[in-house]
């Protein structure tokens, strides 16, 4: 029916369109579930459903709606890789309904205006019904999304121009993003024709572009070549663009999909790795970021003061040595400063004085150290660095001088991460975690460069919320 009414439309949606659809539908269902439950409550209680009645109960209505959206967000339910996985989506929404219900019960019984012995069932019926209906509605909608938009006919159909290392890396990335489907490579090297790379066949050279785009109904052509394109190929691509086929450089699509800058695959497009665009509100943004640091730093500092006695006693009982561990790190513009952490390793873990990477299952990590690393409690003392202005709440993690000196010789653009203040948490930390090799450092740099290029107050807020989720789920390392 939809194809009859809108014959020119395709079921496949763009990356941003899918996220927008998920968000708008979630908000609509949450609001409908809450207001519908409130209406049913008034109907059963023979009360008038009016704007005044809704505003009188606005506190729990808004709190419940916001709680749902925050839960969906911090549990990555707007990550399109998760959104098409039925099991993970079902589990997270079901847990969301449980958590929202618990939060409401705590709120209600703490703020109940009358003694609990006098509280009738109907006073709690609407919120309980709202939690149930929104949970069911969100589950039904997300399952429908996974079924309809997680299958082949709903994917963005892509041809990749260039079957070299850059192109195959993009094809490999598509495996994690089922809403994109690479239908073939185009490469002018005749020795590659007919070969299969990452389960994607090389279909021919540029002369096959027109026929392959028509045959497969291609939505997007991705340029995965490091050399500048010649006039002949440019004309071909221009013709396709005029017919509605999107033309995208590989670094741009790679960033959009992964949240990373493909720093080792940009070729002659070196400028795509750097945050060259000047923000017209740069001064206001920097002031706002510092205000956010002070506000969040004060809150985190209060948490630090509360947990300090318990963490300190646990560290002392677990292993001999100091409570805190201090270390010199490199901050903005290469300035050195001292960071403090709760000690999570045995005393004198680096006896030879040489900097060592912390690795998974590191024998130097104590039992208490393992717990405070998973919950990120070991990083709490660094809130003092935030309040002093040496660090920010969000930014690339501060690294040791020895590692920076080594890595900047091996990885291009590595020192670019020193253009901003290091952070207590960061885009790389919530997406990748700790690193113990040069390869890990490269991946973290890709995330750090993405943060530098796309920084905004919203991105900082998103990272802080995701960090909170990491702490709750004990996913630190």
FENURBEL-V588307 format. One record per residue. N is the residue number from 0. SS is DSSP state (H for helix, E for strand, L for the rest). PSI is psi in radians with two decimals (999 if undefined). D_FIRST is the distance of its C-alpha to the first C-alpha in Angstrom with 2 decimals. Layout:
n->N ss->SS psi->PSI d_first->D_FIRST
n->N ss->SS psi->PSI d_first->D_FIRST
//
This chain:
n->0 ss->L psi->-0.77 d_first->0.00
n->1 ss->H psi->-0.71 d_first->3.82
n->2 ss->H psi->-0.49 d_first->5.46
n->3 ss->H psi->-0.74 d_first->5.06
n->4 ss->H psi->-0.68 d_first->6.35
n->5 ss->L psi->1.29 d_first->8.57
n->6 ss->L psi->-0.41 d_first->9.58
n->7 ss->L psi->-0.20 d_first->12.86
n->8 ss->L psi->2.53 d_first->11.97
n->9 ss->L psi->2.64 d_first->12.78
n->10 ss->L psi->-0.48 d_first->12.22
n->11 ss->L psi->2.38 d_first->16.02
n->12 ss->L psi->2.66 d_first->17.82
n->13 ss->L psi->2.84 d_first->21.43
n->14 ss->H psi->-0.93 d_first->24.19
n->15 ss->H psi->-0.58 d_first->24.82
n->16 ss->H psi->-0.67 d_first->21.18
n->17 ss->H psi->-0.78 d_first->20.89
n->18 ss->H psi->-0.72 d_first->24.14
n->19 ss->H psi->-0.75 d_first->23.19
n->20 ss->H psi->-0.78 d_first->19.97
n->21 ss->H psi->-0.82 d_first->22.19
n->22 ss->H psi->-0.84 d_first->24.87
n->23 ss->H psi->-0.76 d_first->22.94
n->24 ss->H psi->-0.69 d_first->21.06
n->25 ss->H psi->-0.82 d_first->24.46
n->26 ss->H psi->-0.77 d_first->26.24
n->27 ss->H psi->-0.78 d_first->23.80
n->28 ss->H psi->-0.67 d_first->24.11
n->29 ss->H psi->-0.83 d_first->27.87
n->30 ss->H psi->-0.77 d_first->28.48
n->31 ss->H psi->-0.73 d_first->26.37
n->32 ss->H psi->-0.75 d_first->28.18
n->33 ss->H psi->-0.88 d_first->31.57
n->34 ss->H psi->-0.64 d_first->31.24
n->35 ss->H psi->-0.70 d_first->29.55
n->36 ss->H psi->-0.69 d_first->32.42
n->37 ss->H psi->-0.70 d_first->34.93
n->38 ss->H psi->-0.77 d_first->33.56
n->39 ss->H psi->-0.65 d_first->33.79
n->40 ss->H psi->-0.84 d_first->37.30
n->41 ss->H psi->-0.65 d_first->38.41
n->42 ss->H psi->-0.79 d_first->36.95
n->43 ss->H psi->-0.50 d_first->38.85
n->44 ss->L psi->0.04 d_first->41.93
n->45 ss->L psi->0.78 d_first->41.87
n->46 ss->L psi->2.85 d_first->41.84
n->47 ss->L psi->2.26 d_first->40.22
n->48 ss->L psi->1.83 d_first->37.20
n->49 ss->L psi->2.95 d_first->38.05
n->50 ss->H psi->-0.67 d_first->38.01
n->51 ss->H psi->-0.68 d_first->41.68
n->52 ss->H psi->-0.71 d_first->40.94
n->53 ss->H psi->-0.79 d_first->38.27
n->54 ss->H psi->-0.53 d_first->40.62
n->55 ss->H psi->-0.60 d_first->43.45
n->56 ss->L psi->0.34 d_first->41.52
n->57 ss->H psi->-0.51 d_first->40.06
n->58 ss->H psi->-0.91 d_first->42.16
n->59 ss->H psi->-0.50 d_first->40.62
n->60 ss->H psi->-0.89 d_first->37.11
n->61 ss->H psi->-0.74 d_first->37.30
n->62 ss->H psi->-0.73 d_first->39.21
n->63 ss->H psi->-0.74 d_first->36.67
n->64 ss->H psi->-0.79 d_first->33.72
n->65 ss->H psi->-0.71 d_first->35.68
n->66 ss->H psi->-0.73 d_first->36.86
n->67 ss->H psi->-0.86 d_first->33.33
n->68 ss->H psi->-0.71 d_first->32.29
n->69 ss->H psi->-0.74 d_first->35.60
n->70 ss->H psi->-0.78 d_first->35.23
n->71 ss->H psi->-0.68 d_first->31.75
n->72 ss->H psi->-0.88 d_first->33.16
n->73 ss->H psi->-0.27 d_first->36.46
n->74 ss->L psi->0.32 d_first->34.87
n->75 ss->L psi->0.48 d_first->32.74
n->76 ss->L psi->0.01 d_first->29.38
n->77 ss->L psi->0.14 d_first->28.22
n->78 ss->L psi->2.07 d_first->29.44
n->79 ss->H psi->-0.34 d_first->26.40
n->80 ss->H psi->-0.62 d_first->28.51
n->81 ss->H psi->-0.64 d_first->28.95
n->82 ss->H psi->-0.42 d_first->25.48
n->83 ss->L psi->0.09 d_first->24.07
n->84 ss->L psi->1.93 d_first->27.02
n->85 ss->H psi->-0.83 d_first->26.37
n->86 ss->H psi->-0.87 d_first->30.06
n->87 ss->H psi->-0.68 d_first->31.39
n->88 ss->H psi->-0.79 d_first->28.68
n->89 ss->H psi->-0.80 d_first->29.26
n->90 ss->H psi->-0.76 d_first->33.01
n->91 ss->H psi->-0.64 d_first->33.08
n->92 ss->H psi->-0.70 d_first->30.93
n->93 ss->H psi->-0.74 d_first->32.99
n->94 ss->H psi->-0.62 d_first->36.13
n->95 ss->H psi->-0.79 d_first->34.86
n->96 ss->H psi->-0.70 d_first->34.59
n->97 ss->H psi->-0.82 d_first->38.10
n->98 ss->H psi->-0.78 d_first->39.60
n->99 ss->H psi->-0.68 d_first->38.15
n->100 ss->H psi->-0.76 d_first->39.51
n->101 ss->H psi->-0.76 d_first->42.91
n->102 ss->H psi->-0.74 d_first->43.07
n->103 ss->H psi->-0.76 d_first->42.32
n->104 ss->H psi->-0.73 d_first->44.97
n->105 ss->H psi->-0.82 d_first->47.51
n->106 ss->H psi->-0.81 d_first->46.74
n->107 ss->H psi->-0.83 d_first->46.90
n->108 ss->H psi->-0.38 d_first->50.09
n->109 ss->H psi->-0.63 d_first->51.83
n->110 ss->H psi->0.22 d_first->51.06
n->111 ss->L psi->2.20 d_first->51.13
n->112 ss->L psi->-0.23 d_first->52.93
n->113 ss->L psi->2.80 d_first->54.63
n->114 ss->L psi->2.54 d_first->56.37
n->115 ss->H psi->-0.53 d_first->54.15
n->116 ss->H psi->-0.35 d_first->55.98
n->117 ss->H psi->0.00 d_first->54.72
n->118 ss->L psi->2.13 d_first->51.08
n->119 ss->L psi->2.81 d_first->48.88
n->120 ss->L psi->-0.66 d_first->45.72
n->121 ss->H psi->-0.43 d_first->43.58
n->122 ss->H psi->-0.42 d_first->44.57
n->123 ss->H psi->0.02 d_first->42.75
n->124 ss->H psi->-0.80 d_first->39.89
n->125 ss->H psi->-0.86 d_first->37.41
n->126 ss->H psi->-0.71 d_first->37.79
n->127 ss->H psi->-0.76 d_first->37.66
n->128 ss->H psi->-0.66 d_first->34.49
n->129 ss->H psi->-0.74 d_first->33.00
n->130 ss->H psi->-0.75 d_first->33.85
n->131 ss->H psi->-0.84 d_first->32.39
n->132 ss->H psi->-0.69 d_first->29.08
n->133 ss->H psi->-0.64 d_first->28.53
n->134 ss->H psi->-0.83 d_first->29.43
n->135 ss->H psi->-0.77 d_first->27.00
n->136 ss->H psi->-0.76 d_first->24.15
n->137 ss->H psi->-0.70 d_first->24.88
n->138 ss->H psi->-0.82 d_first->25.15
n->139 ss->H psi->-0.78 d_first->21.81
n->140 ss->H psi->-0.79 d_first->20.06
n->141 ss->H psi->-0.59 d_first->22.03
n->142 ss->H psi->-0.70 d_first->21.49
n->143 ss->H psi->-0.72 d_first->17.71
n->144 ss->H psi->-0.80 d_first->18.23
n->145 ss->H psi->-0.66 d_first->20.59
n->146 ss->H psi->-0.78 d_first->18.34
n->147 ss->H psi->-0.81 d_first->15.14
n->148 ss->H psi->0.12 d_first->17.10
n->149 ss->L psi->0.18 d_first->20.18
n->150 ss->L psi->3.00 d_first->19.05
n->151 ss->H psi->-0.77 d_first->19.38
n->152 ss->H psi->-0.25 d_first->15.96
n->153 ss->H psi->0.02 d_first->16.07
n->154 ss->L psi->2.72 d_first->19.62
n->155 ss->E psi->2.03 d_first->21.19
n->156 ss->E psi->2.20 d_first->22.47
n->157 ss->E psi->2.45 d_first->26.10
n->158 ss->E psi->2.38 d_first->29.02
n->159 ss->E psi->2.09 d_first->32.46
n->160 ss->E psi->1.90 d_first->35.21
n->161 ss->L psi->1.93 d_first->38.40
n->162 ss->L psi->0.38 d_first->39.05
n->163 ss->L psi->-2.78 d_first->42.14
n->164 ss->H psi->-0.75 d_first->42.81
n->165 ss->H psi->-0.79 d_first->40.59
n->166 ss->H psi->-0.71 d_first->37.55
n->167 ss->H psi->-0.55 d_first->38.10
n->168 ss->H psi->-0.69 d_first->38.49
n->169 ss->H psi->-0.74 d_first->35.09
n->170 ss->H psi->-0.62 d_first->33.56
n->171 ss->H psi->-0.68 d_first->35.37
n->172 ss->H psi->-0.58 d_first->34.00
n->173 ss->H psi->-0.43 d_first->30.41
n->174 ss->L psi->-0.48 d_first->31.19
n->175 ss->L psi->-0.14 d_first->31.33
n->176 ss->L psi->1.49 d_first->28.11
n->177 ss->L psi->-0.15 d_first->25.25
n->178 ss->L psi->-0.06 d_first->22.75
n->179 ss->E psi->2.46 d_first->24.69
n->180 ss->E psi->2.00 d_first->25.13
n->181 ss->E psi->2.02 d_first->28.02
n->182 ss->E psi->-0.08 d_first->27.32
n->183 ss->E psi->2.81 d_first->30.77
n->184 ss->E psi->2.61 d_first->33.92
n->185 ss->E psi->2.19 d_first->35.31
n->186 ss->L psi->2.40 d_first->39.10
n->187 ss->L psi->-0.12 d_first->41.82
n->188 ss->L psi->1.94 d_first->44.22
n->189 ss->H psi->-0.38 d_first->44.30
n->190 ss->H psi->-0.31 d_first->45.86
n->191 ss->H psi->-0.24 d_first->42.65
n->192 ss->L psi->2.26 d_first->40.35
n->193 ss->L psi->-0.27 d_first->38.90
n->194 ss->L psi->2.82 d_first->39.99
n->195 ss->E psi->2.17 d_first->37.83
n->196 ss->E psi->2.18 d_first->38.16
n->197 ss->L psi->0.74 d_first->36.53
n->198 ss->L psi->0.32 d_first->34.43
n->199 ss->E psi->2.25 d_first->33.11
n->200 ss->E psi->2.53 d_first->34.39
n->201 ss->E psi->1.99 d_first->36.12
n->202 ss->E psi->-0.29 d_first->34.30
n->203 ss->E psi->-2.83 d_first->36.87
n->204 ss->L psi->-2.93 d_first->38.23
n->205 ss->H psi->-0.43 d_first->36.95
n->206 ss->H psi->-0.25 d_first->36.80
n->207 ss->H psi->-0.06 d_first->33.94
n->208 ss->H psi->-0.87 d_first->31.83
n->209 ss->H psi->-0.84 d_first->30.00
n->210 ss->H psi->-0.67 d_first->29.14
n->211 ss->H psi->-0.63 d_first->28.16
n->212 ss->H psi->-0.72 d_first->25.87
n->213 ss->H psi->-0.72 d_first->24.04
n->214 ss->H psi->-0.71 d_first->24.14
n->215 ss->H psi->-0.08 d_first->22.81
n->216 ss->L psi->0.88 d_first->20.43
n->217 ss->L psi->2.35 d_first->22.82
n->218 ss->L psi->-0.51 d_first->21.96
n->219 ss->E psi->2.40 d_first->25.58
n->220 ss->E psi->2.20 d_first->29.08
n->221 ss->E psi->2.23 d_first->31.77
n->222 ss->E psi->1.86 d_first->35.41
n->223 ss->L psi->0.86 d_first->37.63
n->224 ss->L psi->2.44 d_first->40.84
n->225 ss->L psi->-0.41 d_first->43.96
n->226 ss->L psi->2.73 d_first->45.50
n->227 ss->L psi->2.50 d_first->44.63
n->228 ss->L psi->2.56 d_first->42.18
n->229 ss->L psi->3.04 d_first->43.77
n->230 ss->H psi->-0.66 d_first->42.95
n->231 ss->H psi->-0.81 d_first->41.22
n->232 ss->H psi->-0.65 d_first->38.73
n->233 ss->H psi->-0.72 d_first->38.27
n->234 ss->H psi->-0.72 d_first->37.31
n->235 ss->H psi->-0.83 d_first->34.77
n->236 ss->H psi->-0.65 d_first->33.17
n->237 ss->H psi->-0.72 d_first->33.21
n->238 ss->H psi->-0.74 d_first->31.35
n->239 ss->H psi->-0.71 d_first->28.59
n->240 ss->H psi->-0.69 d_first->28.43
n->241 ss->H psi->-0.40 d_first->27.99
n->242 ss->L psi->0.09 d_first->24.93
n->243 ss->L psi->0.13 d_first->23.27
n->244 ss->L psi->2.20 d_first->24.67
n->245 ss->E psi->2.40 d_first->26.41
n->246 ss->E psi->2.07 d_first->30.10
n->247 ss->E psi->2.26 d_first->31.70
n->248 ss->E psi->2.54 d_first->35.28
n->249 ss->H psi->-0.79 d_first->35.65
n->250 ss->H psi->-0.61 d_first->37.70
n->251 ss->H psi->-0.83 d_first->35.04
n->252 ss->H psi->-0.66 d_first->32.23
n->253 ss->H psi->-0.73 d_first->34.76
n->254 ss->H psi->-0.80 d_first->35.70
n->255 ss->H psi->-0.68 d_first->32.15
n->256 ss->H psi->-0.83 d_first->31.49
n->257 ss->H psi->-0.28 d_first->34.88
n->258 ss->L psi->0.43 d_first->36.56
n->259 ss->L psi->2.72 d_first->39.45
n->260 ss->L psi->2.17 d_first->41.09
n->261 ss->L psi->1.21 d_first->41.63
n->262 ss->H psi->-0.54 d_first->45.21
n->263 ss->H psi->0.02 d_first->46.49
n->264 ss->H psi->0.38 d_first->43.81
n->265 ss->L psi->-0.28 d_first->43.72
n->266 ss->L psi->-2.23 d_first->46.23
n->267 ss->L psi->-0.16 d_first->47.12
n->268 ss->L psi->0.83 d_first->44.60
n->269 ss->H psi->-0.54 d_first->47.12
n->270 ss->H psi->-0.36 d_first->46.23
n->271 ss->H psi->-0.20 d_first->42.83
n->272 ss->H psi->-0.19 d_first->44.78
n->273 ss->L psi->2.56 d_first->46.61
n->274 ss->L psi->1.30 d_first->45.75
n->275 ss->L psi->-0.39 d_first->47.05
n->276 ss->L psi->2.23 d_first->45.06
n->277 ss->L psi->2.21 d_first->47.18
n->278 ss->L psi->2.20 d_first->45.58
n->279 ss->L psi->-0.31 d_first->46.55
n->280 ss->L psi->0.57 d_first->47.01
n->281 ss->H psi->-0.80 d_first->48.97
n->282 ss->H psi->-0.82 d_first->51.99
n->283 ss->H psi->-0.67 d_first->50.02
n->284 ss->H psi->-0.73 d_first->47.95
n->285 ss->H psi->-0.67 d_first->51.17
n->286 ss->H psi->-0.78 d_first->52.68
n->287 ss->H psi->-0.68 d_first->49.61
n->288 ss->H psi->-0.69 d_first->49.65
n->289 ss->H psi->-0.68 d_first->53.33
n->290 ss->H psi->-0.76 d_first->52.76
n->291 ss->H psi->-0.70 d_first->50.02
n->292 ss->H psi->-0.76 d_first->52.53
n->293 ss->H psi->-0.74 d_first->55.19
n->294 ss->H psi->-0.92 d_first->53.00
n->295 ss->H psi->-0.64 d_first->51.38
n->296 ss->H psi->-0.68 d_first->54.74
n->297 ss->H psi->-0.73 d_first->56.47
n->298 ss->H psi->-0.85 d_first->53.96
n->299 ss->H psi->-0.62 d_first->54.17
n->300 ss->H psi->-0.63 d_first->57.95
n->301 ss->H psi->-0.71 d_first->58.14
n->302 ss->H psi->-0.71 d_first->56.31
n->303 ss->H psi->-0.78 d_first->58.72
n->304 ss->H psi->-0.63 d_first->61.69
n->305 ss->H psi->-0.76 d_first->60.42
n->306 ss->H psi->-0.24 d_first->59.79
n->307 ss->H psi->-0.88 d_first->62.78
n->308 ss->H psi->-0.72 d_first->65.40
n->309 ss->H psi->-0.77 d_first->63.31
n->310 ss->H psi->-0.72 d_first->62.22
n->311 ss->H psi->-0.79 d_first->65.77
n->312 ss->H psi->-0.74 d_first->67.35
n->313 ss->H psi->-0.73 d_first->64.86
n->314 ss->H psi->-0.77 d_first->65.58
n->315 ss->H psi->-0.72 d_first->69.32
n->316 ss->H psi->-0.49 d_first->69.27
n->317 ss->H psi->-0.71 d_first->67.13
n->318 ss->L psi->2.60 d_first->69.15
n->319 ss->L psi->2.57 d_first->72.18
n->320 ss->L psi->-3.06 d_first->71.71
n->321 ss->L psi->2.78 d_first->70.47
n->322 ss->L psi->-0.72 d_first->67.56
n->323 ss->E psi->2.70 d_first->66.19
n->324 ss->E psi->2.16 d_first->65.65
n->325 ss->E psi->2.61 d_first->65.97
n->326 ss->E psi->2.51 d_first->65.00
n->327 ss->E psi->2.29 d_first->65.07
n->328 ss->E psi->2.92 d_first->61.72
n->329 ss->E psi->2.23 d_first->60.70
n->330 ss->L psi->-2.67 d_first->58.85
n->331 ss->H psi->2.37 d_first->57.64
n->332 ss->H psi->0.36 d_first->59.40
n->333 ss->H psi->0.08 d_first->61.27
n->334 ss->L psi->2.39 d_first->63.28
n->335 ss->E psi->2.53 d_first->64.54
n->336 ss->E psi->2.94 d_first->64.50
n->337 ss->E psi->2.23 d_first->65.01
n->338 ss->E psi->2.65 d_first->62.24
n->339 ss->E psi->2.43 d_first->62.94
n->340 ss->E psi->2.73 d_first->61.12
n->341 ss->E psi->2.35 d_first->61.90
n->342 ss->L psi->2.14 d_first->63.61
n->343 ss->L psi->-0.07 d_first->61.32
n->344 ss->E psi->2.96 d_first->63.53
n->345 ss->L psi->2.71 d_first->67.08
n->346 ss->L psi->2.46 d_first->69.77
n->347 ss->L psi->0.88 d_first->70.59
n->348 ss->L psi->-0.42 d_first->67.48
n->349 ss->L psi->1.30 d_first->68.32
n->350 ss->L psi->-0.56 d_first->72.00
n->351 ss->L psi->-0.01 d_first->72.54
n->352 ss->L psi->-0.01 d_first->71.16
n->353 ss->L psi->2.35 d_first->68.47
n->354 ss->L psi->2.33 d_first->64.87
n->355 ss->L psi->2.49 d_first->62.68
n->356 ss->L psi->2.48 d_first->58.93
n->357 ss->L psi->2.25 d_first->57.85
n->358 ss->L psi->2.86 d_first->55.98
n->359 ss->L psi->2.31 d_first->53.90
n->360 ss->L psi->0.39 d_first->56.32
n->361 ss->L psi->2.18 d_first->59.18
n->362 ss->L psi->-0.31 d_first->62.40
n->363 ss->L psi->-0.28 d_first->63.72
n->364 ss->E psi->2.26 d_first->61.15
n->365 ss->L psi->3.02 d_first->62.65
n->366 ss->H psi->-0.83 d_first->61.03
n->367 ss->H psi->-0.66 d_first->60.71
n->368 ss->H psi->-0.65 d_first->59.67
n->369 ss->H psi->-0.71 d_first->56.75
n->370 ss->H psi->-0.83 d_first->55.52
n->371 ss->H psi->-0.38 d_first->55.98
n->372 ss->H psi->-0.76 d_first->54.22
n->373 ss->H psi->-0.63 d_first->51.16
n->374 ss->L psi->0.02 d_first->51.04
n->375 ss->L psi->0.27 d_first->52.04
n->376 ss->H psi->-0.45 d_first->55.06
n->377 ss->H psi->-0.38 d_first->57.32
n->378 ss->H psi->-0.18 d_first->55.90
n->379 ss->H psi->-0.71 d_first->56.64
n->380 ss->H psi->-0.34 d_first->60.09
n->381 ss->H psi->-0.09 d_first->58.51
n->382 ss->H psi->-0.44 d_first->57.47
n->383 ss->H psi->-0.66 d_first->61.04
n->384 ss->H psi->-0.60 d_first->60.21
n->385 ss->H psi->-0.83 d_first->57.19
n->386 ss->H psi->-0.52 d_first->59.35
n->387 ss->L psi->-0.14 d_first->61.99
n->388 ss->L psi->0.11 d_first->59.47
n->389 ss->L psi->-0.44 d_first->59.89
n->390 ss->L psi->2.96 d_first->56.37
n->391 ss->E psi->2.90 d_first->53.07
n->392 ss->E psi->-0.63 d_first->50.79
n->393 ss->E psi->2.34 d_first->48.15
n->394 ss->L psi->3.11 d_first->48.90
n->395 ss->L psi->2.49 d_first->49.85
n->396 ss->L psi->2.45 d_first->52.23
n->397 ss->L psi->2.37 d_first->55.90
n->398 ss->E psi->2.85 d_first->57.37
n->399 ss->L psi->2.59 d_first->60.96
n->400 ss->H psi->-0.69 d_first->62.94
n->401 ss->H psi->-0.72 d_first->63.80
n->402 ss->H psi->-0.70 d_first->60.17
n->403 ss->H psi->-0.75 d_first->59.19
n->404 ss->H psi->-0.66 d_first->62.12
n->405 ss->H psi->-0.78 d_first->61.02
n->406 ss->H psi->-0.56 d_first->57.27
n->407 ss->H psi->-0.32 d_first->57.49
n->408 ss->H psi->-0.34 d_first->59.34
n->409 ss->H psi->-0.46 d_first->56.63
n->410 ss->L psi->2.14 d_first->53.36
n->411 ss->L psi->2.53 d_first->52.56
n->412 ss->L psi->0.22 d_first->51.92
n->413 ss->H psi->-0.67 d_first->53.09
n->414 ss->H psi->-0.17 d_first->55.32
n->415 ss->H psi->-0.53 d_first->52.44
n->416 ss->H psi->-0.26 d_first->51.63
n->417 ss->H psi->0.03 d_first->54.99
n->418 ss->H psi->-0.29 d_first->53.74
n->419 ss->L psi->2.91 d_first->52.66
n->420 ss->L psi->2.45 d_first->54.26
n->421 ss->L psi->2.81 d_first->53.63
n->422 ss->E psi->2.74 d_first->51.70
n->423 ss->E psi->-0.60 d_first->52.16
n->424 ss->E psi->2.99 d_first->48.61
n->425 ss->L psi->3.00 d_first->46.25
n->426 ss->H psi->-0.68 d_first->42.98
n->427 ss->H psi->-0.65 d_first->44.59
n->428 ss->H psi->-0.70 d_first->45.93
n->429 ss->H psi->-0.32 d_first->42.68
n->430 ss->H psi->-0.40 d_first->40.86
n->431 ss->L psi->-0.61 d_first->43.70
n->432 ss->L psi->-2.70 d_first->46.82
n->433 ss->L psi->2.71 d_first->50.35
n->434 ss->L psi->2.64 d_first->51.35
n->435 ss->L psi->0.10 d_first->54.37
n->436 ss->L psi->2.98 d_first->54.23
n->437 ss->H psi->-0.63 d_first->53.89
n->438 ss->H psi->-0.70 d_first->50.41
n->439 ss->H psi->-0.72 d_first->49.45
n->440 ss->H psi->-0.63 d_first->50.99
n->441 ss->H psi->-0.78 d_first->48.87
n->442 ss->H psi->-0.74 d_first->45.62
n->443 ss->H psi->-0.63 d_first->46.80
n->444 ss->H psi->-0.68 d_first->47.71
n->445 ss->H psi->-0.74 d_first->44.19
n->446 ss->H psi->-0.71 d_first->42.96
n->447 ss->H psi->-0.73 d_first->45.86
n->448 ss->H psi->-0.64 d_first->45.12
n->449 ss->H psi->-0.74 d_first->41.50
n->450 ss->H psi->-0.77 d_first->42.91
n->451 ss->H psi->-0.69 d_first->45.35
n->452 ss->H psi->-0.60 d_first->42.73
n->453 ss->H psi->0.32 d_first->40.15
n->454 ss->L psi->2.43 d_first->42.51
n->455 ss->L psi->2.81 d_first->41.57
n->456 ss->H psi->-0.63 d_first->42.51
n->457 ss->H psi->-0.72 d_first->39.01
n->458 ss->H psi->-0.72 d_first->39.50
n->459 ss->H psi->-0.78 d_first->42.88
n->460 ss->H psi->-0.72 d_first->41.42
n->461 ss->H psi->-0.75 d_first->38.73
n->462 ss->H psi->-0.70 d_first->41.51
n->463 ss->H psi->-0.73 d_first->43.67
n->464 ss->H psi->-0.75 d_first->40.96
n->465 ss->H psi->-0.60 d_first->40.21
n->466 ss->H psi->-0.72 d_first->43.98
n->467 ss->H psi->-0.70 d_first->44.20
n->468 ss->H psi->-0.72 d_first->41.61
n->469 ss->H psi->-0.73 d_first->43.70
n->470 ss->H psi->-0.80 d_first->46.79
n->471 ss->H psi->-0.68 d_first->45.24
n->472 ss->L psi->0.06 d_first->44.02
n->473 ss->L psi->0.89 d_first->47.35
n->474 ss->L psi->0.16 d_first->45.78
n->475 ss->L psi->2.98 d_first->48.61
n->476 ss->L psi->999 d_first->50.99
//
